[in-house]
């Protein structure tokens, strides 16, 4: 009798471990500010000349080469939307001249640029946590001593009108994991199997949003930025 009870409890344990769980996070509100001068400028200039500026202090990592694919993605989206994109490395060389830092009219003439799109913040390791989950029946439950974690991302742009050195817009966009659709939580058994497969394939663990997801997020955020600038 005791043996039967033990086997029954053990079977319940395995069933509960393998039961499907889903987690989700609420999308954060986006911060969007566009002043009237920028709106008026873009109404009168359908193909403005822009340059992407990336201060080192804005990056989540010190090696800017790790993010070059993201910078290229931003510039490509501006090109696809009718903007004339200037070489950011050449612009940085011009900007490094102290005289040009003082006189923005000179900077505008030498760089032939109307707007600076400054990447003021870039993070791909924003941590989201929850102890809540939804089961197969759609019932919300709370975990006991278990916290589920996922990584999201954030990007912030500032737009500067070069002619008068005016901050004309600030835009912050968030990538929140499991917000569009719930994420399935793998059972312990499946996690162990996946870790073995990754190790065999030479895939190393990391903390942050995957490269492909990050690129899609940046492209989407850039398109939102352009729409809000032109609204």
C-alpha positions in Angstrom: 0.0 0.0 0.0 2.8 2.4 1.0 4.6 1.5 -2.3 1.5 2.4 -4.3 1.1 5.7 -2.6 4.8 6.5 -3.2 4.5 5.7 -6.9 1.3 7.7 -7.2 3.0 10.8 -5.6 6.1 10.3 -7.8 3.9 10.2 -10.9 2.1 13.4 -9.9 5.5 15.1 -9.3 6.7 14.2 -12.8 3.4 15.3 -14.4 3.6 18.7 -12.6 7.3 19.1 -13.7 6.4 18.4 -17.3 3.2 20.4 -17.3 3.3 23.4 -19.7 3.7 26.9 -18.2 3.7 30.3 -19.9 4.9 33.6 -18.8 4.3 37.1 -20.2 5.4 40.7 -19.5 3.5 44.0 -20.0 4.8 46.3 -22.7 6.4 49.5 -21.3 5.1 52.9 -22.4 7.3 54.5 -25.0 8.6 58.0 -24.4 8.2 60.3 -27.4 8.8 64.0 -27.6 8.9 66.0 -30.8 9.0 69.8 -30.8 7.3 72.0 -33.4 10.5 73.1 -35.0 11.4 69.6 -36.0 7.9 69.0 -37.4 8.0 72.2 -39.4 11.5 71.4 -40.7 10.5 67.9 -41.9 7.4 69.2 -43.6 9.6 71.6 -45.6 12.4 69.1 -46.2 11.3 65.8 -47.6 14.8 64.4 -48.0 16.8 65.8 -45.1 20.5 65.0 -44.6 21.1 63.1 -41.4 24.0 61.5 -39.6 24.0 58.9 -36.9 26.1 59.8 -33.9 27.1 57.2 -31.3 28.7 58.5 -28.2 30.8 55.7 -26.5 29.0 56.5 -23.1 25.7 55.4 -24.6 26.7 51.8 -25.3 26.0 48.8 -23.2 29.4 47.4 -24.2 32.8 49.1 -24.6 33.6 47.5 -28.0 31.5 49.6 -30.5 32.4 47.0 -33.3 30.0 44.6 -31.5 27.2 46.9 -32.4 28.2 47.9 -35.9 25.4 45.7 -37.4 22.9 47.7 -35.4 24.3 51.1 -36.5 24.1 49.9 -40.1 20.5 48.7 -39.6 19.6 52.2 -38.3 21.2 54.0 -41.3 19.6 51.6 -43.8 16.1 52.3 -42.4 16.7 56.0 -42.8 17.9 55.5 -46.4 14.8 53.4 -47.1 12.6 56.2 -45.9 14.0 58.9 -48.2 16.7 60.4 -45.9 20.2 61.2 -47.2 22.6 59.6 -44.8 26.0 61.0 -44.2 29.2 59.1 -43.2 29.2 59.0 -39.4 33.0 58.4 -39.2 33.7 61.5 -41.4 31.3 63.5 -39.3 33.0 62.4 -36.1 36.3 63.7 -37.5 34.8 67.0 -38.3 33.2 67.1 -34.8 36.5 66.4 -33.1 37.7 69.9 -34.2 37.1 72.2 -31.2 36.2 75.1 -33.5 33.3 73.2 -35.0 32.0 72.2 -31.6 31.5 75.9 -30.8 30.0 77.1 -34.1 27.3 74.8 -35.4 26.8 76.8 -38.5 30.3 75.9 -39.5 29.6 72.3 -38.6 26.5 72.3 -40.8 28.4 73.7 -43.8 31.4 71.4 -43.4 29.5 68.2 -42.9 26.5 69.1 -45.1 24.2 67.7 -42.5 20.7 68.9 -41.3 20.0 66.6 -38.5 22.0 64.5 -36.0 20.4 61.3 -34.9 22.1 60.6 -31.6 22.0 57.1 -30.2 22.0 58.3 -26.6 21.3 54.9 -24.9 21.5 51.3 -26.1 20.9 48.3 -23.8 20.3 44.7 -24.7 20.4 43.2 -21.2 17.3 44.7 -19.5 16.2 42.1 -17.0 12.5 41.2 -16.6 11.4 38.9 -13.8 8.2 37.3 -12.7 7.0 34.6 -10.3 3.6 34.3 -12.1 2.7 31.9 -14.9 -0.3 30.7 -16.8 -1.1 27.0 -17.2 -2.6 25.1 -20.1 -6.1 26.0 -18.9 -5.3 29.7 -18.9 -5.3 29.9 -15.1 -2.8 32.4 -13.6 -0.7 30.9 -10.8 2.2 31.9 -8.6 5.4 30.0 -8.3 6.8 29.0 -4.9 10.4 30.2 -4.6 10.9 30.3 -8.4 11.5 33.4 -10.5 11.4 33.3 -14.3 13.8 35.6 -16.0 14.0 37.0 -19.6 16.1 39.7 -21.2 14.7 42.7 -23.1 16.3 45.8 -24.7 16.0 49.5 -24.8 17.1 52.2 -27.2 16.9 56.0 -26.9 17.4 58.5 -29.7 17.9 62.3 -29.5 17.4 64.4 -32.6 19.4 67.6 -33.0 18.8 70.3 -35.6 22.3 71.2 -36.6 21.6 74.7 -37.9 20.8 76.1 -34.4 22.1 73.3 -32.2 18.6 72.5 -30.9 17.5 69.3 -29.2 14.3 68.8 -31.1 13.2 65.4 -30.1 13.7 62.5 -27.7 12.5 59.0 -28.4 12.8 55.9 -26.2 11.6 52.4 -27.3 11.6 49.1 -25.4 11.8 45.5 -26.4 9.8 43.6 -23.8 10.1 39.8 -24.0 7.0 37.7 -24.1 4.8 40.7 -24.5 3.3 40.0 -28.0 2.8 36.4 -27.1 3.5 34.3 -24.0 6.7 32.4 -23.7 6.7 28.7 -22.8 8.7 27.6 -19.8 10.7 24.4 -20.5 10.5 21.6 -18.0 13.7 20.7 -16.1 14.2 17.6 -18.3 13.9 19.7 -21.6 16.3 22.3 -20.2 18.9 19.7 -19.5 18.5 18.2 -23.0 18.8 21.7 -24.6 21.9 22.5 -22.6 23.5 19.3 -23.8 22.6 20.0 -27.4 23.9 23.6 -27.2 27.2 22.4 -25.6 27.6 19.8 -28.3 27.0 22.4 -31.0 29.5 24.8 -29.4 26.8 27.4 -28.5 28.0 29.3 -25.5 25.6 30.8 -22.8 25.2 34.6 -22.8 23.1 37.2 -21.1 21.0 39.5 -23.3 18.8 39.6 -26.3 19.8 37.4 -29.2 21.5 39.1 -32.1 18.8 38.5 -34.7 16.0 39.6 -32.3 18.1 42.8 -31.4 18.4 43.7 -35.1 14.7 43.3 -35.7 14.0 45.4 -32.6 16.3 48.2 -33.8 14.8 48.2 -37.3 11.3 48.5 -35.8 12.4 51.2 -33.4 14.0 53.2 -36.2 10.9 53.1 -38.3 8.8 54.2 -35.3 11.3 57.0 -34.8 10.9 58.2 -38.4 7.1 58.1 -38.2 7.0 60.0 -35.0 9.4 62.6 -36.4 7.2 63.1 -39.4 3.9 63.0 -37.6 
